């Protein structure tokens, strides 16, 4: 059974007795009872529970004890976080942050778009179009104990997420605030100029990712000059 799930106990003994005493085990609510029942009991702690039933006749007691009679499993507490791909605002990475999980835990994700299900613990999903989507995660422990939660996410398109992108170099996001990221598969000279034409930053990149701190730049319009072995491109950069 699951934590806080109801369990029904009924005396199945044969013969007349003067009184009946139950002990439902650790974490039971109620912990004990008298009479034949039925009694509705739930458990506030996980683990194996030992239950005993004692029958009294003329002052003498006869007890039956069932060791580890009931196994109580934790109910997962479901939560997750998500983040967008740096270059594509329609590709989303999901991270399971649920608690009360164990080795037998399984996961079921739906992403709010057509009938697509993932059973990975930490999946990713690429949406076909921009929009709002209800993402649902159900987490199952042993004995089918489960919990679920739904979060609405909003995706954005590639065109709204990249300042510049080709097969070799990408620069994002736009507009920018405190940082821009440059992914480069080739050697390139990248320079930033303010609206007055003054160079305020330069870097030579090559087959790596650079995170450029622009938090000290004044808000406004800038220009990025990208020069590699076969082309020179200038793009407008807005810093908010």
Secondary structure in CASP SS format (residue, H / E / C, confidence):
PFRMAT SS
TARGET T0000
AUTHOR 0000-0000-0000
METHOD secondary structure of the structure
MODEL  1
X C 1.00
X E 1.00
X C 1.00
X C 1.00
X C 1.00
X C 1.00
X E 1.00
X E 1.00
X E 1.00
X E 1.00
X C 1.00
X C 1.00
X C 1.00
X C 1.00
X C 1.00
X C 1.00
X C 1.00
X C 1.00
X E 1.00
X E 1.00
X E 1.00
X E 1.00
X E 1.00
X C 1.00
X C 1.00
X C 1.00
X C 1.00
X E 1.00
X E 1.00
X C 1.00
X C 1.00
X E 1.00
X E 1.00
X E 1.00
X C 1.00
X C 1.00
X E 1.00
X E 1.00
X E 1.00
X E 1.00
X E 1.00
X E 1.00
X E 1.00
X C 1.00
X C 1.00
X C 1.00
X E 1.00
X E 1.00
X E 1.00
X E 1.00
X E 1.00
X E 1.00
X E 1.00
X E 1.00
X E 1.00
X E 1.00
X E 1.00
X C 1.00
X C 1.00
X E 1.00
X E 1.00
X E 1.00
X E 1.00
X E 1.00
X E 1.00
X E 1.00
X E 1.00
X E 1.00
X E 1.00
X E 1.00
X E 1.00
X E 1.00
X E 1.00
X C 1.00
X C 1.00
X C 1.00
X E 1.00
X C 1.00
X C 1.00
X E 1.00
X E 1.00
X E 1.00
X E 1.00
X E 1.00
X C 1.00
X C 1.00
X C 1.00
X C 1.00
X C 1.00
X C 1.00
X E 1.00
X E 1.00
X E 1.00
X E 1.00
X E 1.00
X E 1.00
X C 1.00
X C 1.00
X E 1.00
X C 1.00
X C 1.00
X C 1.00
X C 1.00
X C 1.00
X C 1.00
X E 1.00
X E 1.00
X E 1.00
X E 1.00
X E 1.00
X C 1.00
X C 1.00
X C 1.00
X C 1.00
X C 1.00
X C 1.00
X E 1.00
X E 1.00
X C 1.00
X C 1.00
X C 1.00
X C 1.00
X C 1.00
X E 1.00
X E 1.00
X E 1.00
X C 1.00
X C 1.00
X C 1.00
X C 1.00
X E 1.00
X E 1.00
X E 1.00
X E 1.00
X E 1.00
X E 1.00
X E 1.00
X E 1.00
X E 1.00
X E 1.00
X C 1.00
X H 1.00
X H 1.00
X H 1.00
X C 1.00
X E 1.00
X E 1.00
X E 1.00
X E 1.00
X E 1.00
X E 1.00
X E 1.00
X E 1.00
X E 1.00
X E 1.00
X C 1.00
X C 1.00
X H 1.00
X H 1.00
X H 1.00
X C 1.00
X E 1.00
X E 1.00
X E 1.00
X E 1.00
X C 1.00
X C 1.00
X C 1.00
X E 1.00
X E 1.00
X E 1.00
X E 1.00
X C 1.00
X C 1.00
X C 1.00
X E 1.00
X C 1.00
X C 1.00
X E 1.00
X E 1.00
X E 1.00
X E 1.00
X E 1.00
X E 1.00
X C 1.00
X C 1.00
X C 1.00
X E 1.00
X E 1.00
X E 1.00
X E 1.00
X E 1.00
X E 1.00
X E 1.00
X C 1.00
X C 1.00
X C 1.00
X C 1.00
X E 1.00
X E 1.00
X E 1.00
X E 1.00
X E 1.00
X E 1.00
X E 1.00
X C 1.00
X C 1.00
X E 1.00
X E 1.00
X E 1.00
X E 1.00
X E 1.00
X E 1.00
X C 1.00
X C 1.00
X C 1.00
X C 1.00
X C 1.00
X C 1.00
X E 1.00
X E 1.00
X E 1.00
X E 1.00
X E 1.00
X E 1.00
X E 1.00
X E 1.00
X C 1.00
X C 1.00
X C 1.00
X C 1.00
X E 1.00
X E 1.00
X E 1.00
X E 1.00
X E 1.00
X E 1.00
X E 1.00
X E 1.00
X C 1.00
END
